[in-house]
Amino acid sequence: MATAASPPAAASARASAIRSRAGRLSLPAALPADGRGDTATTYKELGLYSWKRRIEDAVIRVELSASNALEREEARRIKHEEVLQSRNLWDNPAKSHETLSALSDAIRAVDHLKDLLYKAEEAKLISQLAGMDVINGELFKQAYDISLDASEFLDRYQMYKLLKGPYDKEGACIIVTAGSEGFASEVGSLQRHWIS
């Protein structure tokens, strides 16, 4: 016949089981005698898990997108440098200015993409250390902020790549025009036909 565990021992066993399953950043919470957990601690653990998932998603996105973009920008930078080396800058100052401007944009993009990859690795390392109970919540929040900044920069970079043309440096404006041959005009003509 098995002996029943005392209530304090059972509560501590439940608490250690909950701690082993839950996020490792939270402080161990003592469970009340009736076995209910602290809802604030539970919400905190769920929030940290959500942050960890967002960090991992941002790191994966940066690793996939930024490495390819870095290769393209490096090739673009090398091409512009070769063009500048092959021509005399004083022959056509306007064309030289465009090439120098494109070169500076490529160099700036390469620097930002390298920084982005570094930040993604830093966030990934912090997230891995969080799983081993090595860091505190404040450092984990910093990794989350880094991942948000990395995602925002990647969004801006991709938008910049889409906005090639005369308005790419001054901003863009989307103009929606509707003609008389759209779906709404067909519905309107049918409604007018039924009313008459």
C-alpha positions as CSV (number, residue, x, y, z in Angstrom):
1,M,0.0,0.0,0.0
2,A,1.4,3.4,-1.0
3,T,1.6,6.1,1.5
4,A,0.0,9.4,0.7
5,A,2.3,12.4,0.5
6,S,1.8,15.2,2.9
7,P,0.0,18.3,1.5
8,P,3.2,20.6,1.6
9,A,5.2,17.9,-0.2
10,A,2.5,17.5,-2.8
11,A,2.4,21.2,-3.3
12,S,6.1,21.5,-3.7
13,A,6.1,18.6,-6.2
14,R,3.4,20.3,-8.2
15,A,5.4,23.6,-8.1
16,S,8.6,21.9,-9.3
17,A,6.7,20.1,-12.1
18,I,5.1,23.4,-13.2
19,R,8.5,25.1,-13.1
20,S,10.1,22.4,-15.3
21,R,7.3,22.8,-17.9
22,A,6.9,26.5,-17.9
23,G,9.2,29.2,-19.2
24,R,12.5,29.3,-17.4
25,L,12.7,33.0,-16.8
26,S,10.0,33.2,-14.3
27,L,10.7,33.0,-10.6
28,P,9.4,29.9,-8.9
29,A,5.9,30.6,-7.7
30,A,4.6,29.0,-4.5
31,L,1.3,27.4,-5.1
32,P,-1.5,27.8,-2.6
33,A,-2.6,24.8,-0.6
34,D,-5.7,24.3,-2.8
35,G,-3.4,23.8,-5.9
36,R,-4.4,26.9,-7.9
37,G,-1.5,28.8,-9.5
38,D,-1.0,32.5,-9.5
39,T,-2.6,33.9,-12.7
40,A,-0.1,36.8,-12.9
41,T,2.8,34.3,-13.1
42,T,0.9,32.2,-15.6
43,Y,0.3,35.3,-17.8
44,K,4.0,36.3,-17.4
45,E,5.1,32.9,-18.5
46,L,2.8,32.9,-21.5
47,G,4.0,36.4,-22.4
48,L,7.6,35.3,-22.3
49,Y,6.8,32.3,-24.5
50,S,5.1,34.6,-27.0
51,W,8.1,36.9,-27.0
52,K,10.4,33.9,-27.6
53,R,8.3,32.8,-30.5
54,R,8.4,36.3,-32.0
55,I,12.1,36.5,-31.6
56,E,12.6,33.1,-33.3
57,D,10.3,34.1,-36.1
58,A,12.2,37.4,-36.6
59,V,15.5,35.7,-36.5
60,I,14.5,33.1,-39.1
61,R,13.1,35.8,-41.4
62,V,16.2,37.9,-41.1
63,E,18.5,34.9,-41.7
64,L,16.5,34.0,-44.9
65,S,16.1,37.5,-46.3
66,A,19.1,39.5,-45.2
67,S,21.7,37.0,-46.3
68,N,20.4,37.0,-49.9
69,A,20.0,40.8,-49.8
70,L,23.5,41.2,-48.5
71,E,24.9,39.2,-51.4
72,R,22.9,41.3,-53.9
73,E,24.0,44.6,-52.3
74,E,27.7,43.5,-52.2
75,A,27.5,42.6,-55.9
76,R,25.9,46.0,-56.5
77,R,28.6,47.8,-54.6
78,I,31.3,46.0,-56.4
79,K,29.7,46.8,-59.8
80,H,29.5,50.5,-58.9
81,E,33.1,50.6,-57.7
82,E,34.2,49.0,-61.0
83,V,32.2,51.6,-63.0
84,L,33.8,54.4,-61.1
85,Q,37.3,53.0,-61.6
86,S,36.8,52.7,-65.3
87,R,35.6,56.2,-66.0
88,N,36.9,59.7,-65.5
89,L,34.7,61.5,-63.0
90,W,35.2,64.9,-64.6
91,D,33.9,63.9,-68.1
92,N,30.2,63.8,-67.1
93,P,29.7,65.2,-63.6
94,A,25.9,64.4,-63.6
95,K,26.5,60.7,-64.4
96,S,29.4,60.6,-61.9
97,H,27.1,62.0,-59.2
98,E,24.4,59.4,-59.9
99,T,27.0,56.6,-59.8
100,L,28.6,58.0,-56.5
101,S,25.1,58.3,-55.0
102,A,24.3,54.7,-56.0
103,L,27.6,53.5,-54.6
104,S,27.0,55.3,-51.3
105,D,23.5,53.8,-51.1
106,A,24.9,50.3,-51.7
107,I,27.6,50.8,-49.1
108,R,25.0,52.0,-46.6
109,A,22.8,49.0,-47.4
110,V,25.6,46.6,-46.9
111,D,26.5,48.1,-43.5
112,H,22.9,48.0,-42.3
113,L,22.4,44.4,-43.5
114,K,25.6,43.3,-41.8
115,D,24.4,45.0,-38.6
116,L,21.0,43.4,-39.0
117,L,22.5,39.9,-39.3
118,Y,24.7,40.7,-36.2
119,K,21.6,41.8,-34.2
120,A,19.7,38.7,-35.3
121,E,22.5,36.5,-34.1
122,E,22.6,38.4,-30.8
123,A,18.8,38.0,-30.3
124,K,19.1,34.3,-31.2
125,L,21.9,33.8,-28.6
126,I,19.9,35.6,-25.9
127,S,16.9,33.5,-26.7
128,Q,19.0,30.3,-26.4
129,L,20.5,31.5,-23.1
130,A,17.0,32.2,-21.8
131,G,16.1,28.5,-22.3
132,M,19.0,27.6,-19.9
133,D,18.1,30.1,-17.1
134,V,21.3,32.0,-17.6
135,I,19.8,35.5,-18.2
136,N,17.2,37.7,-16.6
137,G,13.9,39.1,-18.0
138,E,15.4,42.5,-18.8
139,L,18.0,41.0,-21.2
140,F,15.2,38.9,-22.8
141,K,13.2,42.1,-23.3
142,Q,16.2,43.6,-25.0
143,A,16.3,40.6,-27.4
144,Y,12.6,41.1,-28.1
145,D,13.2,44.8,-28.9
146,I,16.1,43.9,-31.2
147,S,13.9,41.5,-33.1
148,L,11.3,44.1,-33.5
149,D,13.9,46.6,-34.8
150,A,15.3,44.0,-37.2
151,S,11.8,43.2,-38.5
152,E,11.0,46.9,-39.0
153,F,14.3,47.5,-40.9
154,L,13.7,44.4,-43.1
155,D,10.3,45.7,-43.9
156,R,11.7,49.1,-44.8
157,Y,14.4,47.6,-46.9
158,Q,12.0,45.4,-48.9
159,M,9.7,48.4,-49.4
160,Y,12.7,50.5,-50.6
161,K,13.5,47.7,-53.1
162,L,9.9,47.9,-54.4
163,L,9.9,51.7,-54.8
164,K,12.3,52.1,-57.7
165,G,11.6,55.2,-59.8
166,P,11.5,58.9,-59.6
167,Y,9.8,58.9,-56.2
168,D,11.9,56.4,-54.3
169,K,13.8,59.0,-52.3
170,E,10.9,61.4,-51.5
171,G,8.3,58.8,-50.6
172,A,5.5,57.2,-52.4
173,C,1.8,57.7,-52.8
174,I,-0.6,55.0,-53.9
175,I,-3.3,56.3,-56.1
176,V,-6.4,54.2,-56.7
177,T,-8.4,55.0,-59.8
178,A,-11.7,53.4,-60.8
179,G,-13.1,53.4,-64.2
180,S,-16.6,52.7,-65.6
181,E,-15.7,49.1,-66.6
182,G,-15.3,47.7,-63.1
183,F,-17.4,45.3,-61.1
184,A,-19.2,48.0,-59.1
185,S,-20.3,49.7,-62.3
186,E,-21.9,46.5,-63.5
187,V,-23.7,46.0,-60.3
188,G,-24.9,49.6,-60.4
189,S,-26.2,49.3,-63.9
190,L,-28.0,46.0,-63.0
191,Q,-29.6,47.8,-60.0
192,R,-30.7,50.7,-62.1
193,H,-32.1,48.3,-64.7
194,W,-34.2,46.4,-62.0
195,I,-35.5,49.7,-60.5
196,S,-36.8,50.9,-63.8
